[in-house]
């Protein structure tokens, strides 16, 4: 009897140990942890059963459900450098990158098998096609001058919401460099400099033409105004002379006054003639000045 009791106690301990092990297995296979910045996706027979987007400890059905994780953060994909043509058939080198995130994990798994590589392949194809379309519709100068603004906006507009069907949110497409190939930079730059010089020469010639027209117009205006001023001066002078003669006629309107006026004029003339060191004056008897001495 003692032996039987001892054997039964040993069996109970073994059974208890088995139960503990099974419970640990069930706990280990029936729970999972979702970390910060990741999605926890519960799969049942290959189909998405549930998605957990907050960090924490969660339960699942052991041996029936499996869990996979996806990044719940902003991702960056660096596109390969591309050789593209502009609208004016200029070859350009474009180096771009895309900023994206997983917006719908369920759709992401259903369409892209939950593969980041598949997503990047799709991003590469769509962004490249949009980049090619946009650059082929713009000239070289438009592309280079608008590479950080107009080009990016046009690329995003061309892509639109085409990534929504994959559960992807394309945050932005940015350009690191859009430049000319090294083998034809010198020729293109020389041509650009020549074009700018021609434009500058045209502006300079146009400016000189306008300056000449302005100067001619100003000279003409000056001549007109000077002529008008001279004419006005002559009119004023004539009016002054007339007024002077009128005043004289009023002042010396008698014979005595007229003789006195002639006397004064003769004195003024005599005074003007007596200049220099020689004071000898020879006059004709009929001279008005000689009349002063009679």
Order of alpha helices (4+ residues) and beta strands (2+ residues): alpha-beta-beta-beta-beta-beta-beta-beta-beta-alpha-alpha-alpha-alpha-beta-alpha-alpha
